[in-house]
Amino acid sequence: MSDLLERLRGRGWRMTSQRRVVAQVLDGDHVHLTADEVHARAALLLPEISRATVYNTLGELVSLGEVIEVATDGRARRYDPNAHHPHHHLVCSTCGTVRDVHPTRDPLTDLPVEERFGFTVAAAEVTYRGLCPSCTRAPAQAPA
């Protein structure tokens, strides 16, 4: 589970009402919201919050390393508060649902030395793609 609010308080991040609401909306397990989804949920808690404030706050959180910006195949970027726990992502190819997954092996050790081409590899981002249970159950649409 994300501990975003505690991490931000521990950093001494100035917690305005707008920042607090954005952090509250993002806090949780398997949270991967777009900026527009963050704004919509934040506006339910603080109706006067502007879209610009949400975008600026998300940018700050990414710059601080407290939130990860996740891009999935030309879709809107999503924001993941699970920044301090190693994980990868599982993405539904149909609806775009994103879930955190925790591999049992280190992907860096899976890359053979001869495939590194002299690079000093420091990190790996792995995205698994497939169909979520809802999209698997959905009836196939007939071609037009």
PyMOL commands that set and color helices and strands:
alter all, ss='L'
color gray80, all
select helices_A, chain A and resi 4-11+17-26+35-45+51-64+107-110+113-115+133-137
alter helices_A, ss='H'
color red, helices_A
select strands_A, chain A and resi 33-34+68-70+78-80+88-92+98-101+127-130
alter strands_A, ss='S'
color yellow, strands_A
deselect
rebuild
show_as cartoon
